[in-house]
Amino acid sequence: MSPITTHILDTHRGCPAAGVKIELRGLKDGAFHPIASGETNADGRLPGLLAEGSLKPGIYQMHFATEAYHASLGIKGFYPEVVVTFEIVHIDQHYHIPLLLSPFGYSTYRGS
């Protein structure tokens, strides 16, 4: 299992957000660099983002391509992307970064 997972719930439609492109970036030398990417499945999840054992302590960002997702539904949203910045301290733990999304708002938290 990937040490970092995510899922997106479209709270506007009341269902998982499938087909959202996500990029994981890590901070190195003062800038964020791509580490991994993928797309949410039919259940709104991206379970295989990183290989097990590949996680290192550091600052990371998850970029959610929300503009393309909303456009695919014929909706003009307010946020073209959602960027969640978080810190990994304990590499032996699992980190779940869920996103609750609507065209005009979003919320995130550390899940389990």
CYANA upper distance limits for C-alpha pairs under 8 A (distance plus 0.5 A):
  1 MET  CA     47 PRO  CA      7.66
  1 MET  CA     48 GLY  CA      7.16
  1 MET  CA     51 ALA  CA      7.77
  1 MET  CA     52 GLU  CA      6.47
  2 SER  CA     47 PRO  CA      6.87
  2 SER  CA     48 GLY  CA      5.83
  2 SER  CA     49 LEU  CA      6.38
  2 SER  CA     50 LEU  CA      5.33
  2 SER  CA     51 ALA  CA      5.98
  2 SER  CA     52 GLU  CA      5.77
  3 PRO  CA     50 LEU  CA      7.08
  3 PRO  CA     51 ALA  CA      7.99
  3 PRO  CA     52 GLU  CA      6.58
  3 PRO  CA     53 GLY  CA      8.06
  3 PRO  CA     54 SER  CA      8.49
  3 PRO  CA     55 LEU  CA      7.22
  3 PRO  CA     93 GLN  CA      7.69
  3 PRO  CA     94 HIS  CA      5.43
  3 PRO  CA     95 TYR  CA      6.56
  4 ILE  CA     47 PRO  CA      8.46
  4 ILE  CA     49 LEU  CA      7.30
  4 ILE  CA     50 LEU  CA      7.22
  4 ILE  CA     94 HIS  CA      6.72
  4 ILE  CA     95 TYR  CA      5.28
  4 ILE  CA     96 HIS  CA      6.19
  4 ILE  CA     97 ILE  CA      7.92
  5 THR  CA     45 ARG  CA      8.18
  5 THR  CA     46 LEU  CA      6.61
  5 THR  CA     47 PRO  CA      5.80
  5 THR  CA     48 GLY  CA      7.80
  5 THR  CA     49 LEU  CA      7.12
  5 THR  CA     95 TYR  CA      6.92
  5 THR  CA     96 HIS  CA      5.28
  5 THR  CA     97 ILE  CA      6.76
  6 THR  CA     45 ARG  CA      6.31
  6 THR  CA     46 LEU  CA      6.10
  6 THR  CA     47 PRO  CA      7.35
  6 THR  CA     96 HIS  CA      5.93
  6 THR  CA     97 ILE  CA      5.27
  6 THR  CA     98 PRO  CA      5.47
  6 THR  CA     99 LEU  CA      7.98
  7 HIS  CA     16 PRO  CA      8.39
  7 HIS  CA     40 THR  CA      7.70
  7 HIS  CA     43 ASP  CA      8.39
  7 HIS  CA     44 GLY  CA      5.68
  7 HIS  CA     45 ARG  CA      4.58
  7 HIS  CA     46 LEU  CA      6.72
  7 HIS  CA     97 ILE  CA      7.62
  7 HIS  CA     98 PRO  CA      5.41
  7 HIS  CA     99 LEU  CA      6.81
  8 ILE  CA     16 PRO  CA      6.45
  8 ILE  CA     17 ALA  CA      5.94
  8 ILE  CA     18 ALA  CA      8.46
  8 ILE  CA     40 THR  CA      8.29
  8 ILE  CA     44 GLY  CA      5.61
  8 ILE  CA     45 ARG  CA      7.04
  8 ILE  CA     98 PRO  CA      6.37
  8 ILE  CA     99 LEU  CA      5.23
  8 ILE  CA    100 LEU  CA      6.33
  8 ILE  CA    101 LEU  CA      7.37
  9 LEU  CA     14 GLY  CA      7.66
  9 LEU  CA     15 CYS  CA      6.36
  9 LEU  CA     16 PRO  CA      4.93
  9 LEU  CA     17 ALA  CA      6.02
  9 LEU  CA     44 GLY  CA      7.10
  9 LEU  CA     99 LEU  CA      6.92
  9 LEU  CA    100 LEU  CA      5.50
  9 LEU  CA    101 LEU  CA      6.57
 10 ASP  CA     14 GLY  CA      6.18
 10 ASP  CA     15 CYS  CA      5.94
 10 ASP  CA     16 PRO  CA      6.08
 10 ASP  CA     17 ALA  CA      5.82
 10 ASP  CA    100 LEU  CA      6.68
 10 ASP  CA    101 LEU  CA      5.39
 10 ASP  CA    102 SER  CA      6.33
 11 THR  CA     15 CYS  CA      7.32
 11 THR  CA    100 LEU  CA      6.76
 11 THR  CA    101 LEU  CA      6.16
 11 THR  CA    102 SER  CA      6.00
 12 HIS  CA    101 LEU  CA      7.80
 12 HIS  CA    102 SER  CA      5.49
 12 HIS  CA    103 PRO  CA      7.71
 16 PRO  CA     42 ALA  CA      7.62
 16 PRO  CA     43 ASP  CA      5.94
 16 PRO  CA     44 GLY  CA      5.04
 17 ALA  CA     40 THR  CA      7.69
 17 ALA  CA     42 ALA  CA      7.91
 17 ALA  CA     43 ASP  CA      7.73
 17 ALA  CA     44 GLY  CA      5.16
 18 ALA  CA     39 GLU  CA      8.24
 18 ALA  CA     40 THR  CA      5.66
 18 ALA  CA     41 ASN  CA      5.72
 18 ALA  CA     42 ALA  CA      5.34
 18 ALA  CA     43 ASP  CA      6.96
 18 ALA  CA     44 GLY  CA      5.20
 18 ALA  CA     45 ARG  CA      8.18
 19 GLY  CA     39 GLU  CA      5.97
 19 GLY  CA     40 THR  CA      5.52
 19 GLY  CA     41 ASN  CA      6.68
 19 GLY  CA     42 ALA  CA      7.88
 19 GLY  CA     44 GLY  CA      8.04
 19 GLY  CA     69 TYR  CA      7.52
 20 VAL  CA     39 GLU  CA      5.74
 20 VAL  CA     40 THR  CA      5.76
 20 VAL  CA     44 GLY  CA      8.40
 20 VAL  CA     64 PHE  CA      7.40
 20 VAL  CA     65 ALA  CA      6.66
 20 VAL  CA     66 THR  CA      7.40
 20 VAL  CA     68 ALA  CA      8.17
 20 VAL  CA     69 TYR  CA      6.23
 21 LYS  CA     37 SER  CA      7.90
 21 LYS  CA     38 GLY  CA      6.33
 21 LYS  CA     39 GLU  CA      4.86
 21 LYS  CA     40 THR  CA      7.18
 21 LYS  CA     64 PHE  CA      6.68
 21 LYS  CA     65 ALA  CA      5.92
 22 ILE  CA     37 SER  CA      6.01
 22 ILE  CA     38 GLY  CA      5.95
 22 ILE  CA     39 GLU  CA      6.34
 22 ILE  CA     40 THR  CA      8.17
 22 ILE  CA     62 MET  CA      7.29
 22 ILE  CA     63 HIS  CA      5.98
 22 ILE  CA     64 PHE  CA      5.25
 22 ILE  CA     65 ALA  CA      6.77
 23 GLU  CA     34 PRO  CA      7.29
 23 GLU  CA     35 ILE  CA      8.09
 23 GLU  CA     36 ALA  CA      6.42
 23 GLU  CA     37 SER  CA      4.72
 23 GLU  CA     38 GLY  CA      7.11
 23 GLU  CA     62 MET  CA      6.28
 23 GLU  CA     63 HIS  CA      5.62
 23 GLU  CA     64 PHE  CA      7.35
 24 LEU  CA     34 PRO  CA      6.46
 24 LEU  CA     35 ILE  CA      6.11
 24 LEU  CA     36 ALA  CA      5.70
 24 LEU  CA     37 SER  CA      6.42
 24 LEU  CA     60 TYR  CA      7.59
 24 LEU  CA     61 GLN  CA      6.30
 24 LEU  CA     62 MET  CA      5.14
 24 LEU  CA     63 HIS  CA      6.91
 25 ARG  CA     32 PHE  CA      6.10
 25 ARG  CA     33 HIS  CA      5.53
 25 ARG  CA     34 PRO  CA      4.77
 25 ARG  CA     35 ILE  CA      5.70
 25 ARG  CA     36 ALA  CA      7.60
 25 ARG  CA     60 TYR  CA      6.08
 25 ARG  CA     61 GLN  CA      5.58
 25 ARG  CA     62 MET  CA      6.85
 25 ARG  CA     63 HIS  CA      8.33
 26 GLY  CA     32 PHE  CA      5.66
 26 GLY  CA     33 HIS  CA      5.89
 26 GLY  CA     34 PRO  CA      7.02
 26 GLY  CA     35 ILE  CA      6.93
 26 GLY  CA     58 GLY  CA      7.79
 26 GLY  CA     59 ILE  CA      6.56
 26 GLY  CA     60 TYR  CA      4.92
 26 GLY  CA     61 GLN  CA      6.86
 27 LEU  CA     31 ALA  CA      5.90
 27 LEU  CA     32 PHE  CA      4.82
 27 LEU  CA     33 HIS  CA      6.87
 27 LEU  CA     58 GLY  CA      7.47
 27 LEU  CA     59 ILE  CA      5.99
 27 LEU  CA     60 TYR  CA      6.50
 28 LYS  CA     32 PHE  CA      6.68
 28 LYS  CA     33 HIS  CA      7.49
 32 PHE  CA     60 TYR  CA      8.16
 32 PHE  CA     61 GLN  CA      8.14
 36 ALA  CA     49 LEU  CA      6.88
 36 ALA  CA     50 LEU  CA      7.30
 37 SER  CA     49 LEU  CA      7.08
 38 GLY  CA     46 LEU  CA      7.41
 38 GLY  CA     49 LEU  CA      7.12
 39 GLU  CA     46 LEU  CA      6.86
 40 THR  CA     44 GLY  CA      5.44
 40 THR  CA     45 ARG  CA      5.33
 40 THR  CA     46 LEU  CA      5.34
 41 ASN  CA     45 ARG  CA      5.91
 41 ASN  CA     46 LEU  CA      6.91
 50 LEU  CA     54 SER  CA      7.26
 50 LEU  CA     55 LEU  CA      8.25
 55 LEU  CA     91 ILE  CA      6.45
 56 LYS  CA     88 ILE  CA      7.89
 56 LYS  CA     91 ILE  CA      6.53
 57 PRO  CA     87 GLU  CA      8.04
 57 PRO  CA     88 ILE  CA      5.48
 57 PRO  CA     89 VAL  CA      5.52
 57 PRO  CA     90 HIS  CA      7.26
 57 PRO  CA     91 ILE  CA      6.76
 58 GLY  CA     87 GLU  CA      6.23
 58 GLY  CA     88 ILE  CA      5.77
 58 GLY  CA     89 VAL  CA      7.23
 59 ILE  CA     85 THR  CA      7.65
 59 ILE  CA     86 PHE  CA      6.33
 59 ILE  CA     87 GLU  CA      4.95
 59 ILE  CA     88 ILE  CA      6.79
 60 TYR  CA     85 THR  CA      6.19
 60 TYR  CA     86 PHE  CA      5.95
 60 TYR  CA     87 GLU  CA      6.60
 60 TYR  CA     88 ILE  CA      7.98
 61 GLN  CA     83 VAL  CA      6.93
 61 GLN  CA     84 VAL  CA      5.90
 61 GLN  CA     85 THR  CA      4.81
 61 GLN  CA     86 PHE  CA      6.80
 62 MET  CA     82 VAL  CA      8.49
 62 MET  CA     83 VAL  CA      6.15
 62 MET  CA     84 VAL  CA      5.70
 62 MET  CA     85 THR  CA      7.07
 63 HIS  CA     81 GLU  CA      7.31
 63 HIS  CA     82 VAL  CA      6.34
 63 HIS  CA     83 VAL  CA      5.14
 63 HIS  CA     84 VAL  CA      7.18
 64 PHE  CA     81 GLU  CA      6.09
 64 PHE  CA     82 VAL  CA      5.59
 64 PHE  CA     83 VAL  CA      6.87
 65 ALA  CA     69 TYR  CA      7.24
 65 ALA  CA     80 PRO  CA      7.31
 65 ALA  CA     81 GLU  CA      5.43
 65 ALA  CA     82 VAL  CA      7.38
 66 THR  CA     70 HIS  CA      6.65
 66 THR  CA     79 TYR  CA      7.33
 66 THR  CA     80 PRO  CA      5.96
 66 THR  CA     81 GLU  CA      5.38
 66 THR  CA     82 VAL  CA      7.16
 67 GLU  CA     71 ALA  CA      6.53
 67 GLU  CA     76 LYS  CA      8.16
 67 GLU  CA     77 GLY  CA      7.10
 67 GLU  CA     79 TYR  CA      7.22
 67 GLU  CA     80 PRO  CA      4.69
 67 GLU  CA     81 GLU  CA      6.62
 68 ALA  CA     72 SER  CA      6.62
 68 ALA  CA     80 PRO  CA      8.23
 69 TYR  CA     73 LEU  CA      7.31
 70 HIS  CA     74 GLY  CA      6.91
 70 HIS  CA     75 ILE  CA      5.52
 70 HIS  CA     76 LYS  CA      6.82
 70 HIS  CA     77 GLY  CA      6.78
 70 HIS  CA    103 PRO  CA      7.58
 71 ALA  CA     75 ILE  CA      5.81
 71 ALA  CA     76 LYS  CA      6.77
 71 ALA  CA     77 GLY  CA      8.47
 75 ILE  CA    103 PRO  CA      7.91
 76 LYS  CA    103 PRO  CA      7.59
 77 GLY  CA    102 SER  CA      8.39
 77 GLY  CA    103 PRO  CA      4.71
 77 GLY  CA    104 PHE  CA      6.47
 78 PHE  CA    103 PRO  CA      6.52
 78 PHE  CA    104 PHE  CA      5.78
 78 PHE  CA    105 GLY  CA      8.29
 79 TYR  CA    103 PRO  CA      7.69
 79 TYR  CA    104 PHE  CA      7.40
 79 TYR  CA    105 GLY  CA      8.14
 84 VAL  CA    108 THR  CA      8.48
 94 HIS  CA    112 SER  CA      7.73
 95 TYR  CA    110 ARG  CA      7.51
 95 TYR  CA    111 GLY  CA      7.54
 95 TYR  CA    112 SER  CA      7.28
 96 HIS  CA    110 ARG  CA      6.37
 96 HIS  CA    111 GLY  CA      5.30
 96 HIS  CA    112 SER  CA      6.12
 97 ILE  CA    108 THR  CA      7.39
 97 ILE  CA    109 TYR  CA      6.83
 97 ILE  CA    110 ARG  CA      5.93
 97 ILE  CA    111 GLY  CA      6.48
 98 PRO  CA    108 THR  CA      6.19
 98 PRO  CA    109 TYR  CA      6.85
 98 PRO  CA    110 ARG  CA      7.57
 98 PRO  CA    111 GLY  CA      6.97
 99 LEU  CA    106 TYR  CA      7.37
 99 LEU  CA    107 SER  CA      6.38
 99 LEU  CA    108 THR  CA      5.29
 99 LEU  CA    109 TYR  CA      8.03
100 LEU  CA    106 TYR  CA      5.91
100 LEU  CA    107 SER  CA      5.62
100 LEU  CA    108 THR  CA      6.74
101 LEU  CA    105 GLY  CA      6.76
101 LEU  CA    106 TYR  CA      5.02
101 LEU  CA    107 SER  CA      7.25
102 SER  CA    106 TYR  CA      6.56
